[in-house]
């Protein structure tokens, strides 16, 4: 095993899942290391992503930890087999907060995306002009070059819904976000037209939560739910003022799946959502 500096989000998640497997088996790191024929120090390095781990070692761990979910094991093996390579978001390393890069990586590898937003248009669906206005109001205020770097990064993130074989993307947007005139009427009108245009794509579903639904669970949060190859590898990303928060505990995943199910159930159907977006744009 060789050291891997600055592990990617995928490597960190793999390490986390291997620790979860051991803990579910009720084994201490010392006990597990003895059964695996290694040292507790080496096992600790694997579980903290300081060292890489081979596909064969993962299969051995699955056997020792009595994990019989073959789809889950296969997904972990596939993660371990990935060769380190340069990706587009690496160009933004050291010039944007690390959370931007982590989210881009997770979105790139996700099998589907599901979101709910109360106060703003999802980044995945923002026009460059809308995104630029959002970034101009970041605190502390970024310089013009920093704003443009963030806009460029956001636009490149959107490739996952435009490329060949794009991710299925489903979102719920509160009516309040649609009525905010971010950047003035012209920018706001173009943003709403973009939602109408992109909502025509078969893999994109846009639902609107109208004002008259009143209070609802999770109304104060923006939620990104990123599906993995198996449910255990799903990730929830929450926007916070200090940066993104990532959750992957099974209890959290279940909670946010149920929350998104509920929010979708009280939102307008896609055709009615489209009608409301069109009406708001017409009023601008």
N, C-alpha and C positions, 0 to 999 in steps of 0.2 A: 504494500500500500504506500502511495506517495502523497506528500502534502499537497493540498489544493488551496492556494491563497484566494481570498475574496470569493467564497462560493456563491454560485448563482442561487436565485430563489428556488429553482427546481432541486438543486443539491441540498439546500437547507431543508426543504420539505421532505426529501427522501430520508435525510438523517432523522427528522422528527418522527416519521412513520416507523422507522426501525426502533426508535426508543419506545414508541407506543406499543409495538408488537411485543417487546420484552416485558414491558410493564403489565400488559394484559395477561401474559404468561405467568405473572407473579414471581419473576426472577429478579434478583439484584444483578447489578453489572458484574460483580465478582462471580456469582453463580453461573450467569450466562457465558461469561468469558471462558470459564473452565469447561463447560459443555461444548463450546465452539473451538477449543484448543488454541485460545489466544489469551492475551492479558487484558485485565480490566482497563488498563490505560489505553490500549489500542482500541478496545470497544468504545471507550469514552470519546476517543478522537473521531471514530466513525459516527457516533450519535450526535456529535456537535459539528459535523461536516468539515472538521479539520483534515480528515483523510477521506479519500474516495473509497468505494467499496465495489467489488466485482459482482457480476450477475450470479456467479457460482456461490459466492459468500452469502448473497441474499437468499438463495434457495436453501442453503444450509441453515441460515437463521430461521427461515420459515418452518423448517423441519423441527429444529430444537424448540421453537416457540409454539409448536403445535397449531400453526396457522393453516387451515384447510381451504381457505377461500382462494382458489387458484387464479381467478380473474384479478384479484387484488395483488397476489404475488407476481403475476405476469406483468402487471402495470409497474410495480416497483423494479422488477428486473429490466424492463424497458427504459426506465428512468436512469438506472445505473449504467446501462449500455450506451447511453448517449455520449457522443464525443464532444468535448469542449470545442466551441466554434464561436467566431465573432458574429454578433447579431446587430441589427440596425440600431438598437437602443444603446449599444456600447459607445456609439459616437457622442452620446450625451453624458457619459460618465464624467464626473468632476465638474460638470457645468450645470446640472440640474439635481435637485434633491433625489436621494436614492429611492424614495417611494415612487417616483415617476417611472424609474427603470423597472422596479419590481412589478408594478401594475402592468406595464407593457409586456413583460415576460410572461406573466400569468395569463394575460389575455391571449397572447400568441399561442400558448400551449393548451388553452381551454378547448373543450369540445362544444360548448354552448355558453351563452351569456344571458343573464337575466337580471334586470335592474329595476329599482324604484327610486324616484327622485321627487322631492317636495318643492324645493326652492329654486331649482335650476334645470336647464336642459341637460340631459346626459352628455358627457364629454364625447362619447362615441358618435353622437348625432349633431354635434355643434358645427356650424360653419366657421371658417377661419376668422371672419370679422367678429362673430359672436365670441369666440374663444379669446381673441385679442382683447376685447373689451373686458372680459372676465379677469384676465391676467393683469391688466393695467391697474386693477383695484386690489391686488394682493398686498398684504401687509407683512413685512416692510415693502415699500414700493420697489419693484424691480426696474432696472434700467431698460431703455428701449431694446437693446440687443437681447437682454434676458427675456423680455416679453416675446420676441420673435422666435427665440429658441423653444420656448414653451409651446407656442402655437405650432411650430414645425413638428415637435414631438407629438402633440395631440393629433395632428392630421395623419402622421404616420401610424399612430395607434389604430386609426380607423380602417387600416388595410384589412383587418380581420373580417370586416363585414363587406368588403368590396372585392376581395381576391376571388380566384376560382375556388369553388367548393367553400364558400364562406361559412363562418359560424352562424348557427341560428341565434338570433338576437331578439329578446323580448323585453319591453320596458313599460313601466307605468309612470306617467308624468302628471304631476298635479297641475290643475288649471292655473294656479298662482304662478307657476314657472312660465307658462305660456303667455301670460298677460304682462310679465315684466318686460318693459321696453329697453332691454339691454342694448346699448349703443344707439338708441334713438329709433324712431319709427321705421326708417329705411332698413336698418340692420335687423330689427325685430321682424319685419315683414318677410325679409329674405330668409330668416331662420325658420319661420313657420312654413314658408313655401318648401323649404328643404325637407322638413318633416313630412309634408304631404307627398313630396316626390319620392323620398326614400321609403316611405311606408307602403309604396306600391310593390316593393320587392317581396318575393314569396317568403324569404327567410327572415323578414323583419316584421315584428308585431308591435304596434304602438297602441297603448290604451291610455285614456285620460281619466284622472280622478277629479270629478267636478267639485266645485265648492260645496254643493248641497249634500255631499256625503257626511259633512261635519267632521267630528273627531274620529280618529282611527288609530290603531296600534302602529307604532313606528313612525308617526307623523313627523318626528323631529330628526329623522335620519335619512341619509342617502345610502342606498344599499347596492353593492355589486355582488352578484352571486356567480362565481365562475365554476363551471362544471368540469370535473376531471374525467379520465377514462373510466373510472369506477367511483361510486358515491363517496368512498372513504377519502378520495383525493380531491374532493370539491374544496373551494375556498370562498370565504365571505370577506369582502373588503368594505370597510366603512370609512367615509370621509370624516375627518376630524380637523379642527382648526390647526392643530400642530402637525398634521400629516395623516396618511392613511393608516388604518389599523387592520391587520389581517387575523382572521379567526379560522381555525381548522378542527377544533374539538368536535366530536360527534354531536354533543348536545347543542352546540352553537349552530352547526349545520342544519340540524333538524328544526331548531327554533326559527331560523331565517327562511327555510323552505316553507314552513307553515305560515309565516308572516307574509311572504310573497304570494302564496296561494290565496290568503285572505284579501290582500290588497287588490289582487287581480279580480277576485270575485265581486268586489264592490265598485270596480272601475267600469267605465262605459265599454261596450263591445268595440272592437276595432272600427267598424263602419261608423258608429255613432261618435267615436273619438275623432275620426277624420272630419266629420261634419262640424264638430265643435272647433277644431283647429282652423278649419276654413272660415268659420264665422268670426273667430277672433282676428284672423288675418284681414278679413274684409273690413272690420271695424277700425283698423289702424289708419 
